[in-house]
Amino acid sequence: ESTEINASLYALKECVRARAIALRGKRVKVPFRASNLTKVLMESLVRPEAHLAVIATVSPIPTDTEHSIATLKTVCQIAGYNDACMLEHKEEVKKTLPAREQRVPPNKWTREQLVGWLTSAHQGRFAGLVDVLPTGTTGKQIARWGPAQYSALCGGPAIGAELQKQIRNEMSRCEELAKLRRGDNRD
């Protein structure tokens, strides 16, 4: 059945092309007897006053450009134009994506980055912890801490839990931004 459909579409294409050439003044025989489909459409294919249109659907999406060009070339061939009549111009389109914020995740912070974050995070609420922070503590170490270590650093479980929550939130924000950047690079 699909073979018959393709044969009918091919015959229709040949009839439309022959009709387009005939309308330009050349003497061409329209091969409408090639399929049942073109036999039914015979009147539209042989009468010069009949209006015949070929509709092509193209996509504005850049990933479909090759398919759209192939569709347009096929339509031009159906209309009786040869490749010499077609002009193809290629232009490289630069990808313009929004600039994503770049953050270093807490588990990769140096001591300086950790101190900078403590002084500015949560409106400076943790700035006093810089003086009691053990020497050499980095973001990698503090990201692995449990509630007891945060409580000991902060002098109480409430502030310790808040600091741990803020560091976890910062890690989540960094992961989301990294995921968005990976998505941008795939496109």
Secondary structure as GFF3:
##gff-version 3
##sequence-region A 1 187
A	DSSP	alpha_helix	2	23	.	.	.	ID=ss1
A	DSSP	three_ten_helix	32	34	.	.	.	ID=ss2
A	DSSP	alpha_helix	36	40	.	.	.	ID=ss3
A	DSSP	alpha_helix	42	46	.	.	.	ID=ss4
A	DSSP	three_ten_helix	62	64	.	.	.	ID=ss5
A	DSSP	alpha_helix	65	78	.	.	.	ID=ss6
A	DSSP	three_ten_helix	83	85	.	.	.	ID=ss7
A	DSSP	three_ten_helix	106	108	.	.	.	ID=ss8
A	DSSP	alpha_helix	111	120	.	.	.	ID=ss9
A	DSSP	three_ten_helix	121	124	.	.	.	ID=ss10
A	DSSP	three_ten_helix	127	130	.	.	.	ID=ss11
A	DSSP	alpha_helix	139	143	.	.	.	ID=ss12
A	DSSP	alpha_helix	147	154	.	.	.	ID=ss13
A	DSSP	alpha_helix	157	186	.	.	.	ID=ss14
###
